[in-house]
Amino acid sequence: MSIRIYIGNLPQGFNQKEFDNLLKSVSDKIRFKAVLDKETKECRGFGFATTNNEENANLLIQKLNGFDFNGSKLRVELSEKKDSSNKRNNGNLNKNKKRKDFKKIVHSDAPNLEAPDPRWAGELSKLKDLLANQKTPA
């Protein structure tokens, strides 16, 4: 079982080879992958290391947490597992969580047909009177 370790506060201009050498000074069995920006392809300031040995993970955390690397103090800790309970499986909601029952309120800009807009009530009544007094030509 692999152990995943979060490594944060990596400096700008992060050099992968230099960091790999630092990790190898702790143990040869640690793999690291930096998280890159999609557009610039530069390191976003953090990454994840993996190892199969709990002893190596603890040693890495002990030696590198707070370590000054190119002017930045590294933050090294065990990575938290992603909570997969919010994910849908094959289009179905997780059976352990029930969907909340609530009434959906739909907002609309369409006028309410039951009552006229009160801002135009006076004008509407005048129009109704004019229409009622008009005679259609025969």
N, C-alpha and C positions, 0 to 999 in steps of 0.2 A: 504494500500500500504506500503510495507516495504522499509525502507531506509537502504542503504548499506554504510558502513563506512570502509575505508582502515586504517589499523593500521600497521605501519612499524617500522623498526629499533628495532625489538624484540631481546633480548640478546641471545647469544649462551647458550645452556643448559636451554632453555625456559621451565618453569613449567606451564602447562595449568591450574591446580587447583589454583595456586597462582594468576595467571592473572584473572581467573574467579572471584575470591574474590575481586580483584581490580575493576572489572567492576560492580559487585554487589554493591559496595560502591557508585557508581554513580547512578545505577538504576537496579532493578530486571528484567526489561523487555528487556535486551540486551543479545543477543546470539552471541558467538564468535566462529569462526572456523579458526584455523591456517592452512596455506598452508604447506604441508609436502613434503619432498624430496621423490621421488619414490623409490629410492634404500635404503637409510639409514633410512627412516621413521622419520627423525628429522625435526624440524621446519626450514623453509627456511628463516626466519627472518621477515615474515609478515603474515598477515591474514586479515579476514574481519569480522566485527561485523554487525549485523542487528538488527533493531528495527522498530516498527510500529509507533512510535511517533516522530515527528520532533523535539519536545522539548527535548526529551531524546537524540537524535542525536546531537543537538547543545550543550547540556550540556556535553556530552561525549567528544566532540571535544574541548570544552573550558577547561575542567578539565585535560584531559590527553595529549593534544598536548604539547610536550616539557617536559612532566613529566619524571622524572628519575626513571626507573624501572630496578632494578638489574644492575645498571651501564650504562644503555643505555637510551638516551633521545628518547622517543617515538614520532613517527610522526603519527598524527591522522588527517584525512581529509575525506570529502565526496568522495566516490568512483565514478570514471567516468564510465559511461555506455559503454558497448562494442558497437563498431560500427558494426552493422550487415549488412551494405550495401555491403560488399565484399563477403558475403556468397551466395552460390547458393541455390536456392529453387527448388527442384525437377528437378535438372539438367539444369534449365534455369537461365540465367543471370538476375540480377536485371533489371527490365524494365526501371528504371530511368537512368541507366548508359548504354551508348552504347559502344560496343567494338570498340577499335581503329582500324582503317583500315590501315594496313601496309603490306609491302611486306616482306615475310619471306626469310631470307638468309640462305641457307644450306651450311655449310662448309664440305668439303670432302677431304680426303687424296688421293683419286683416281686421277691419272694423267689426265690432260686435253688431250683428244684425238686429238684435232685440231692442236696443235703445240707441237713439242718435247721439252723436258726440255732443256733450253739453256746451262746448264752445260755439257750436253752430246752431243751437236750438232756436234762437230768435230768427236767424236768417231762414231756417227751414220752414218755420211757421209762416213767414211772409210769402215764401215761394208757394206753399200749399194754398194759401188764400188766393194768390194771383192765378194759379192753375184752376182753382175751383170757380173763379169768376169769369174765366175765359169761355167764350162760346166758339164752338167749332163751326166753320162755314158749311152750309148745307148744299 
